[in-house]
Amino acid sequence: MTSENWWKELVYATFLEAGVQKQELDRKFPSLFYSLYTRFRTKKGYSLFPDVTSTLEELKKRGFIMGVISNSDERLLNVMVSLKLDKYFDFILPSCLAGHEKPASDIFQKALHLAGQNIDSSEALHVGDDVEK
């Protein structure tokens, strides 16, 4: 299943569970889904905390090798460019391209490989928003 189809199913089910009538949803869903899906392809669907850019600039200046690993789809690459955050990272690895999702060790191993410089896992730090992943 493509990422887009996965999201279609999820968004459709969400509207149904929220009480939208199937007949009404079916008439409007194609344009509604396209609008939502494309909104989250660029910075329009996101906002940055005020200190993000200055923090990333300082970390980069101090020579940290940084990357992004995310249980996300391929739109992450466009989002990072749109937010002008890509320049701070040595790699961006969405799980759909890695072939594995966090917390699988494979995605972390791939990230270490992409970081280069033979970084050992004991020298790496993962910062996330989900304790289990």
C-alpha positions in Angstrom: 0.0 0.0 0.0 1.3 3.4 -0.9 1.7 6.1 1.8 -1.0 8.1 0.2 -3.5 5.2 0.2 -2.6 4.5 3.9 -3.5 8.1 4.7 -6.7 7.9 2.7 -7.9 5.0 4.7 -7.0 6.6 8.0 -8.5 10.0 7.2 -11.7 8.3 5.8 -12.1 6.2 8.9 -11.5 9.2 11.1 -14.3 11.2 9.5 -16.7 8.2 9.8 -15.8 7.7 13.4 -16.3 11.4 14.1 -19.9 11.0 12.9 -19.8 12.2 9.3 -22.4 10.3 7.2 -20.8 8.0 4.6 -23.0 9.4 1.8 -22.0 12.9 2.6 -18.3 12.0 3.0 -18.1 10.1 -0.2 -19.3 13.1 -2.2 -16.6 15.4 -0.7 -13.8 13.1 0.2 -11.6 13.3 -2.9 -11.2 17.1 -2.7 -11.1 17.1 1.1 -8.4 14.5 1.2 -6.3 16.1 -1.5 -6.5 19.4 0.4 -5.3 17.8 3.7 -2.7 15.6 2.1 -1.1 18.4 0.2 -1.2 20.8 3.1 1.0 18.5 5.1 3.5 18.3 2.2 4.8 21.8 3.0 5.3 24.2 5.9 1.6 25.1 5.7 0.7 22.2 7.9 3.4 22.8 10.6 4.7 25.5 12.9 8.1 25.7 14.5 8.8 26.5 18.1 10.6 29.9 18.3 13.9 28.4 19.4 14.2 25.7 16.8 16.3 27.5 14.2 18.7 29.1 16.7 19.2 25.8 18.5 19.9 23.9 15.3 22.3 26.7 14.2 24.2 26.4 17.5 24.4 22.6 17.3 25.6 22.7 13.7 28.2 25.4 14.6 29.5 23.2 17.4 30.1 20.4 14.8 27.3 18.0 15.8 26.4 15.4 13.1 22.6 15.5 13.0 19.9 13.6 11.2 16.2 13.1 11.2 14.6 9.7 11.5 10.8 9.7 11.5 8.0 7.2 11.3 6.7 9.3 8.4 6.2 9.1 4.7 8.2 10.6 1.8 6.5 14.0 2.3 8.9 14.6 5.2 11.7 15.5 2.8 9.6 18.3 1.2 8.4 19.5 4.6 12.0 19.9 5.8 13.0 21.8 2.7 9.8 24.0 2.9 10.6 24.8 6.6 14.2 25.5 5.6 15.4 23.0 8.2 17.1 20.5 5.8 20.3 22.5 5.8 20.9 21.7 9.4 20.9 17.9 8.9 23.3 15.5 7.4 20.5 13.2 6.5 16.7 12.9 6.6 15.4 9.3 6.8 11.6 8.7 6.8 10.7 5.2 7.8 9.0 4.6 4.5 12.3 4.9 2.7 14.3 3.1 5.5 12.0 0.0 5.2 11.7 0.0 9.0 9.9 2.0 11.7 11.1 3.1 15.1 11.7 1.4 17.5 13.2 -1.3 15.2 17.0 -1.2 15.6 17.4 -1.4 11.8 16.3 2.2 11.2 18.7 3.4 13.9 21.5 1.4 12.3 20.7 2.9 9.0 20.9 6.3 10.6 24.3 5.6 12.0 25.5 4.5 8.6 24.1 7.6 7.0 25.8 9.8 9.6 29.1 8.3 8.4 32.3 8.7 10.3 31.9 5.3 11.9 29.8 6.6 14.8 29.2 3.9 17.4 25.7 3.7 18.8 27.1 4.5 22.3 28.1 7.9 20.9 24.7 8.7 19.4 21.7 10.4 21.0 18.2 10.0 19.8 15.7 12.8 20.8 12.1 11.9 20.2 8.6 12.6 21.3 7.5 9.0 22.0 9.1 7.0 24.9 8.4 3.7 23.2 9.7 4.6 19.8 
